[in-house]
Amino acid sequence: MAKRSHNEVKESLVELTRIFQPKDSRKFVREYIRKYRIMGGYEEELTLLVEHEMGRLRSSVS
């Protein structure tokens, strides 16, 4: 991935997910990829990561 390591990108995205708690994970990931100039091909993987984290956040609130 771009100039950052793969794990660093994932950790950053998870942190941002916790902070912003996006309603639309795909849109959130697309904006993240565009803003931080992440190479193509990772959108699906990162979207799944955001959806997983949102599920964890929802279950911990209940």
C-alpha positions in Angstrom: 0.0 0.0 0.0 1.2 3.5 -0.9 4.0 4.9 1.3 2.7 3.3 4.5 2.8 -0.2 5.7 -0.3 -2.4 5.3 -0.8 -2.7 9.1 -0.4 1.0 9.7 -3.1 1.8 7.1 -5.5 -0.8 8.8 -4.8 0.6 12.3 -5.4 4.1 11.1 -8.7 3.2 9.4 -9.9 1.3 12.5 -9.1 4.3 14.7 -11.0 6.7 12.3 -13.9 4.2 12.2 -14.1 4.3 16.0 -14.0 8.1 16.0 -16.5 8.9 13.1 -18.7 5.7 13.2 -19.7 6.1 9.5 -23.2 5.2 8.3 -21.9 4.1 4.8 -18.7 2.1 5.1 -18.1 2.0 1.3 -18.3 5.8 1.0 -16.1 6.2 4.1 -13.4 3.9 2.7 -13.5 5.6 -0.8 -12.9 9.0 0.9 -10.1 7.5 3.0 -8.4 6.0 -0.1 -8.7 9.2 -2.0 -7.5 11.4 0.9 -4.5 9.3 1.8 -3.7 8.2 -1.8 -3.9 4.5 -1.1 -3.2 2.3 -4.1 -6.1 0.6 -5.8 -7.2 -2.9 -5.1 -7.6 -2.6 -1.3 -11.1 -1.0 -1.3 -12.9 -4.3 -0.6 -10.5 -5.4 2.1 -10.7 -2.1 3.9 -14.5 -1.9 3.6 -14.8 -5.3 5.3 -12.4 -4.1 8.0 -14.7 -1.0 8.6 -17.8 -3.1 8.6 -16.2 -5.6 11.1 -15.2 -2.7 13.4 -18.6 -1.1 13.3 -20.1 -4.5 14.2 -17.8 -4.7 17.2 -18.7 -1.2 18.3 -22.5 -1.9 18.0 -22.1 -5.1 20.1 -20.1 -3.4 22.8 -22.7 -0.7 23.2 -25.6 -3.1 23.7 
